[in-house]
Each structure stands twice: as structure tokens, then as C-alpha cells.
């Protein structure tokens, strides 16, 4: 077969068609829908900027945005630190270490519905094992975790569930660091902390940067755990932006308003991602061994 | 040879046309239903009607609230099922969107000649534009209402009389709730509350209506709770804050709300009679006795008021087989649906079945299922409006439900809660009744 200039494009055409139809197309359509009132059942009605005006004047929107930012600020460092600790623990040449890697990864592949059921039970005010344990050990009275601290419950559960995935990426990064660097450091008298601080962390920085971006996007897209555990309650105190979009689109049938929320979410995530890419020069080592 | 070929070809065309036309006469209906717990029984009923009518029926079942998301997606795609379950709470929106078939002609032909065999008053909720003179756009298959569930064994153990079928006053109810609230080990942990409730519509509205209260304006286009509604909410809040006979909602986190009563954590509970099925499931194998009673009437009551509404079957306005779809609905709601195939706790629309001795299920709990028929005659208003799910907090627990929960927990006064709920409700109702 003769090579033609069009040949590479033919090879990537299936992927491109899929991206256009199922990604770019809906993104562009959502932009137009955000200027309409559309309940999905009947044709949309043009509204101009009314959805955006309503959004920025809505107390619920600002509460939801605040919840989302709090979630991101707590979740991202939490999951990264936990994942790094677990990666350091499982990146050892010990018999059976594969079992522990699988164990730490298992929550990530477990159904969120099952996870939510178990954690709802753990946090149950009257019958939960957490309150029972605290009462037995410290004599505390029952705390209504799901009512009084719903957002923090979601943060804890999400960190527990997803850190296994970040852990595996860190493990891959750790295994890419040449061993002779640590040998040389030991010969020079470096302590374990100094090895970690001056070898491991800097050489992990590209991986850390990737996990940072991935975790930020994941935090802003949080939906499953909210849907399965608290339903955004009580009174929207655990509602995050992605869940609020779902509520408006598929519960309240306000596709236009939901589309405007989706664009705001996209804008926020886009700005944070761009800022991170500019900031990476300061701390991400470009050339690694 | 060529002539033979032509003849063979012509014969084949004629034969194939016959096959195609025979196949075109087979009708297949799609039926979408919202109750997975009832799937097996409903499939039996579907098979009976399909055989009776000589049609094929494909049933699909998805539980709520996913049912609505799915159904709306199908509506958007122009691919609604021929027949589907429809709620009284959403029927007005679906009628306004032109998605439900006008079935008045079928009703006039098939139902009204034997009107005595049906609870025809249930049709009103599906009429439009006028609720008494308009045409009907969906057909009721059952009537549901909220009742006061009470644990007979708990009452016996406390040595107090059961609720009267004429109805208690609030004071009588409170006295019973106090006697039924028990801390067995005297450890500060209540083992059995007298009553269980939170801001859910099925827990609250019937109390309001049994005190002459209302959440809506007379024309049902604005949120306007009257003094009697405020008085009712203050009484309910006092059950938790002042008298300690009911828990805050958060105390029952992690337990399904419909399991609190059958698990014995509360001796009384107001919710829909459809919970009879769950109560039986949870209490299977036990000897626990429980019954049904009217919701207590408050000091501003204008008489007993049952909070109830019909569950409906709607036919898609775009169905290609409206006659067969109606015949299926007619069959599914008629005499072929025997008592074994009716949903426990829902009154079937076919009167002879509902009034039969078999329907009373005297060998099963509740001890007085006949109360459902007696109570149904007092059916009064509902709070259903377009956008009801959003302002009432039906799915997300925000809206009025969440504000009532905050008041019960002591975070807000009742006035503050209603003011906050009113802002949401008026914003939602304004989209349907006001200018965008």
C-alpha cells in the first residue's frame, strides 16, 4: 500500500470522530443550551443571559461553590499525602507486598454504592461503629456525622476510596528513580529523611504534578459519593457543583440552568489548570535521570 | 423458462406480502413501571392482559427517582413507552407538555357506563385544564393515602388505649406518645420513641390538613402557609424540642426512614399506606401486631382530612396504537386484577376488588386494613403543583423538607424555616406561573 499524506489521519479518524461526536459536540451544544429554558421534554426557549444572572444572584449557587472549593482544598492534599505514604510503604522488596498493593487499591475498584452503604453505617448516629467506639473509649455522646459534618464525611470517604489509584501512580514514579542515587546519598551520609527530601520528592515532581492536576479535576467533578451518601443534604450543605448540575438537569428538569452551571465549572477548572501549568516551572523538575 | 421465473417471482411477492401483513397485525406495547418490589406480580398481570387482548407487552421496571430521569430522557428522544406509570405530583406538567394522550373518549365509552364499579372521583387529578370539567389524560390504577401506623403490642405494654377510629386530638396523641417513649436501661438513650417523623411530605402534610392548614394560596400558584399550618409545625417541633417523644432526623441516619417503625424504634408513625408492604417484609416471622388510625386533628381542624392521591397510568400522546394501549390500561385496572395482584396498602380503582373481603387480608397485618376505605372518603387537598418536587425537597431533601428539619433540630424557628422555604417555593412557582 502506498503511503499517502492522508494515511495518518485515517488511522486517527475513529478517535477524532468519537471525540467530536461525544465530547466536542455536547460541549458546544451545552453552550447554546445555557442560553435557553429547556425541560428536556419540550423544545427549548431562548432566555439570553437569564440563567447566568439567576446563578450569580442565587445564594444556593454560592453555597455550592463554597462547598466545592472546601472539598477541593481538603481532598487534594489529603489524597496526595495519603497516596504518597502508601506508595512509600508498598514500594519495598518484601514477600507478599503485592497483596498489600492490591488491598490498598481495592477501594478504588469497589462500587461506590457498596462503599456508601458501608460508610453510612459506620457514620450512623445511633448504630454506627464510629460513635460506638468513641463512646466506649472516651465516653462521648453520639455525634450526627452525616447531619453536622456531611461535607467532611464525603471528603474522608472520597480520600479513602480514591487514594489507591494515586498510590499506584506514585509507585510507578518511585520505581523510576535510579537506585544508585540513593546509594550515593547513603555513602555521603544522608539520612532517610534527607534522601526523601532531596532525592525522592524532586524526582517525583512530574508525577506529583500529574496527580495534582488529576486530583483537582476529580475534586471539582465529585458526584458519585454525594449521590450515594448524603444527596447533597442537609439543606445543600454537602452539595458540590457537579451534583448541583445533576440536580438541576435531571431532577428539576432545568437543562438550560444546568448547562450554565456546567460552563462555570469548566471555566473554574480550566483557570486552575492553566495556573498550575504556569506554576509548574517553579517546582517540577523537567529533566529526570 | 423465463415465464416460469416471472410466475415464481410474482408468487413469492404475494406470499411475502401476506407474511408481512400478518406480522404487521401483531401489536407490541411497551409498558414502563416504577416499582421494582412489585415487578413479579405486575408481570403476572401483564401476561394476563396480554393473553386476554391478544397482544405482546414488554414491561420494563426502574425504581424512583431514576424512573423519572429515564422517562424524561425517552420523552426527549421522542421514544416514550406506550404506557407508563404517572404520578399525581407530575401529571400537570406532563399534560401541559402535550406528552399524555387524551383518554376522555375511552373513559366515556368504557368506564362511565359502569361508573359504579370504579372510584371515578380519582380521575379529577388527571383532568385538564379544569380539574372537574376537563378531559382526563391518565387513568388511576390505585389510590394511596397517609395513615397513622401504631404498634398494638407497644400500646398493650404501656397499658394505653389504641387510637380511636374517630381520631385523636393532639393532646390525646401527645399523652400516648409520652407513655410510649421508653428508655429501658435509664441510660439516656431512648430505646423506643413514641413517634417518628421528619420534614418529608408524607409525614407533614396530613397533620397540616387535619388542622385546617394549607401551604399554598387559594389558587395554588404561591407559597402561603396559613396560621393553622404554622401552628401545626410548631406542635410537631415541640414533639422533639419540648416533649422529647420523637427523635431529630439525624439520630436515625444510616437507617431507612421506612424501617424505623417496623424495627420498633418508634411506636407510631405517619406515612403512606404503601408502607404496609415494607412493614410486612421487615416483620416477617414475628408476631408483632400493628394497625392503622386517622391522623390526629388539631385545634383549628375543620374536620378529618385524608391526604391521598391516585397513582396513574398514562398513555403516550405519540403512541401508534392508542386503542390497544387503552385496552391494556382498562384491563390492568379492571376485574382481572385480583386481590393477590394488587399492591398492599394501595386501594385498587376497581371498586368490587377494593370492597371484597379478600382485599381486607384478615390473616395479615395491619389488623384493620378496612380503615383505608373508611379514611379515603375524607380525601382533601394536596400540595402538588408544577415544580413540586423542587420546592418541597422531595428528592434532594432541600426546600421545605430541609427547612422543617432545621426547625425540628432547633437550628431555625418555624417562622424562619417557612420564610426560607417560601423564597425557594416562590422562585420555583414563579417559573411556571410568573414571567421568566
Interface residues (C-beta under 8 A of the other chain):
Chain A: X37 X39 X40 X41 X42 X47 X50 X60 X120 X121 X123 X124 X125 X126 X127 X128 X142 X144 X145 X146 X147 X148 X231 X232 X233 X234 X235 X236 X239 X247 X250 X251 X252 X253
Chain B: X65 X68 X69 X72 X73 X75 X76 X93 X94 X97 X98 X99 X248 X249 X250 X251 X252 X253 X254 X255 X387 X389 X390 X395 X396 X397 X398 X402 X403 X405 X406 X409 X431 X436
